[in-house]
Amino acid sequence: MVKVVSIELKCPHCRISLMDKETLIDEKPTIKLNIQTSSSFGTIRLCSIYGCFKHVCDISLKEGETVRFFCQDCNQEIKGKTPCEVCDAPMISFPIKSGGKVNFCSRKGCKNHFVAFEDLDTEIKKFYDEYGY
């Protein structure tokens, strides 16, 4: 049996949880964010399982379109510091509740994503303790 990791994220600005326990994808809470495309504003709920690309969105997203992400509470834009190594779109970076950061590409359809730890020894221990690996 493959073990899945459902990551809990928080806003890097106001530190509030971004988890939506009412809207589930694959029986796990989703990550709720406000979004902006070149033509509209909306809300997206991302699957919280690492490696899953499922989402529920109240606006239409075109394949290849770049999306801006905002905290659902403070509405501050959430950005990363580097461009995607695959498609050059901005990467988005969120702190993980148990330590480290999850990063993913802002371009619809690009699958580039990764988890990063700043203090590897401490944060990977917290991550393993949280997720049982």
C-alpha positions as CSV (number, residue, x, y, z in Angstrom):
1,M,0.0,0.0,0.0
2,V,1.3,3.4,-1.0
3,K,1.4,5.9,1.9
4,V,0.1,9.4,1.0
5,V,1.2,12.6,2.6
6,S,-1.5,15.3,3.1
7,I,0.4,18.5,3.7
8,E,-1.0,21.3,5.9
9,L,-0.1,24.7,4.6
10,K,-0.2,28.2,6.2
11,C,0.0,31.7,4.8
12,P,3.6,33.0,4.8
13,H,2.3,36.5,5.7
14,C,-0.4,36.1,8.4
15,R,0.5,32.5,9.3
16,I,-3.2,31.4,9.2
17,S,-4.0,27.9,8.1
18,L,-5.0,27.6,4.5
19,M,-6.8,24.3,5.0
20,D,-10.5,23.9,4.1
21,K,-11.8,21.0,6.1
22,E,-15.3,21.4,4.5
23,T,-14.2,20.8,0.9
24,L,-12.4,17.5,0.5
25,I,-10.5,16.0,-2.4
26,D,-9.6,12.3,-2.0
27,E,-11.0,12.4,1.5
28,K,-8.5,15.0,2.7
29,P,-9.0,18.7,3.4
30,T,-8.1,21.1,0.6
31,I,-5.9,24.1,0.4
32,K,-8.1,27.2,-0.2
33,L,-6.7,30.2,-2.0
34,N,-7.9,33.2,-3.8
35,I,-6.5,33.4,-7.4
36,Q,-6.2,35.8,-10.3
37,T,-5.7,35.1,-13.9
38,S,-5.2,37.6,-16.7
39,S,-9.0,37.9,-17.1
40,S,-10.7,37.0,-13.8
41,F,-10.6,36.5,-10.0
42,G,-11.8,33.4,-8.2
43,T,-11.2,30.8,-5.5
44,I,-9.3,27.5,-5.9
45,R,-9.1,24.5,-3.6
46,L,-6.0,22.4,-4.2
47,C,-5.6,18.7,-3.2
48,S,-3.4,18.6,-0.1
49,I,-1.9,15.2,-1.0
50,Y,1.7,15.7,-2.1
51,G,2.0,14.8,-5.8
52,C,-1.7,15.1,-6.5
53,F,-2.8,17.8,-9.0
54,K,-6.5,17.7,-8.6
55,H,-8.3,20.9,-7.8
56,V,-11.8,22.6,-7.6
57,C,-12.0,26.1,-9.0
58,D,-14.9,28.5,-9.5
59,I,-13.4,30.0,-12.6
60,S,-12.1,28.5,-15.8
61,L,-8.3,28.0,-16.0
62,K,-6.8,27.6,-19.4
63,E,-4.0,25.0,-20.0
64,G,-0.6,26.9,-19.9
65,E,-2.1,29.9,-18.1
66,T,-0.1,31.5,-15.3
67,V,-2.1,32.0,-12.1
68,R,-1.4,34.4,-9.1
69,F,-2.2,33.0,-5.7
70,F,-3.5,35.0,-2.6
71,C,-4.2,34.1,1.0
72,Q,-7.9,33.6,1.7
73,D,-7.7,35.6,4.9
74,C,-5.2,38.5,4.5
75,N,-5.4,38.5,0.7
76,Q,-1.6,39.0,0.4
77,E,-0.1,37.5,-2.7
78,I,1.9,34.3,-2.2
79,K,5.0,34.1,-4.3
80,G,8.2,32.1,-4.5
81,K,11.7,33.5,-5.1
82,T,12.7,31.6,-8.2
83,P,11.2,30.8,-11.6
84,C,10.2,27.3,-12.6
85,E,13.1,25.3,-13.9
86,V,10.7,23.5,-16.4
87,C,8.7,26.4,-17.9
88,D,10.1,29.6,-16.4
89,A,6.7,30.6,-14.7
90,P,6.9,31.9,-11.1
91,M,7.2,29.2,-8.4
92,I,4.8,29.5,-5.4
93,S,6.2,28.7,-2.0
94,F,4.2,27.9,1.2
95,P,5.4,27.0,4.7
96,I,4.4,23.5,5.8
97,K,2.9,23.3,9.3
98,S,5.4,20.6,10.3
99,G,8.4,22.4,8.9
100,G,9.9,23.1,5.5
101,K,8.3,24.5,2.4
102,V,6.3,23.1,-0.5
103,N,6.9,24.8,-3.8
104,F,4.9,24.4,-7.0
105,C,4.7,26.0,-10.4
106,S,2.0,28.7,-11.0
107,R,1.4,27.6,-14.6
108,K,-1.7,25.4,-15.2
109,G,-0.5,22.0,-16.5
110,C,3.2,22.3,-15.3
111,K,3.9,19.4,-12.8
112,N,7.0,20.9,-11.3
113,H,6.8,20.8,-7.5
114,F,9.1,20.0,-4.6
115,V,9.5,20.1,-0.8
116,A,12.5,22.0,0.6
117,F,13.9,22.1,4.1
118,E,16.1,25.0,5.4
119,D,17.4,23.2,8.5
120,L,17.4,19.7,7.1
121,D,18.1,17.8,10.4
122,T,15.4,19.5,12.4
123,E,12.8,19.9,9.8
124,I,13.0,16.5,8.2
125,K,12.7,15.0,11.7
126,K,9.6,17.0,12.3
127,F,8.3,16.0,8.9
128,Y,8.9,12.3,9.6
129,D,7.4,12.6,13.1
130,E,4.2,14.2,11.6
131,Y,3.8,11.8,8.7
132,G,5.2,8.6,10.2
133,Y,8.0,7.7,7.7
